[in-house]
């Protein structure tokens, strides 16, 4: 998970413009951008599913998810199907 506490993370807002979304994403590594793109089309996904979809190593996906959480673009919750797993989803939708 992320090293920041929830109070240290930027707050996600429904009113985020596409430009603001892109600005938050701009300085992130390519792996985080790829994970964000995959989550745009298919969410929520578990870390293992993101590994399969992106073809990135497990630890790279974990790092990307942490970075996305740090800037407030991704959040996680326990899976409804298997409470031992976390699933990840975007906290905001670009274009809203």
N, C-alpha and C positions, 0 to 999 in steps of 0.2 A: 504494500500500500504506500501511499504518499508519506513523505517525511514531515509535511506541514500538517498542523492541526486544522480542523475545519474553519476556525476563526481567522487563520492566517491566509486562507485561500481566497482568491477573488470571488465575489458573489456573482453567480450566474443570474442573468435577468432575462425574462422573456422578450424584452424590448431591444435586445442586442441586434444591431444592424448587420448586414452581410460584411460591411467594411470593418466593423468592430470584431466580428468573428474571425475574419482573415487576419487582422492585426494581432490577435491573441495567438493565432496559429503560425504566423509568419516566422518567428524566431525559434520555433521548435525544430528538432531534428527530423529528417525525412521519415524515419520510422514512425514518429508520432503523427505526422501528416497522413501517412498511409493508414494507420489504425483509425484515425478520425474519418477518413474517407470510407473505409469499410463499414464503420458504425453508422454512416449516413444512410447506407442502403439496407443494412440488416442489423437490427438491434433489438433487444439486448443480446450480447454474446459473452460467453465465458472466455477466459484467457486462452484455453486450449483451442476453442473455435477460432479465435483471432489468429492464433499461430497457424492453423490450417488455412485460413482465408488469405493471410498475408504472405505466407511462406517465409516468415521471419523466425529466428530462433526464439525460444521461450523467454529467455532473459531480456532479449531486445524488446519483445512485446511488453513485458513487465515494466521495463524502463519507460517505454513510450506511454503506457497507461499512467504511470506515476507523473510524468511530465504534463500530460493532458489534465490530470486531476489538479495539479499545482496551479494551472492557469484557469481552472473552473470550467473546462469544456467537457469533462467526462466525470461521471460518478458511478458508484457501484452499489449493489444490494445483493442479498442472498437470493439464489435461484429458487423459484417456486417449485421446480421439479426435483431439485437436490439441494437441500439447505446447507450442505457442506461446500458448495461452490458459490463463488461470487460471479455475477454477471455485470457487464459494463454497458453503459448507455450514455448518450450525449445529454448534457444538462440543458443545452440550448439548441435551437434549430436555426441554422443560417437561413436568412431570407425572411425571417419573421419580423 
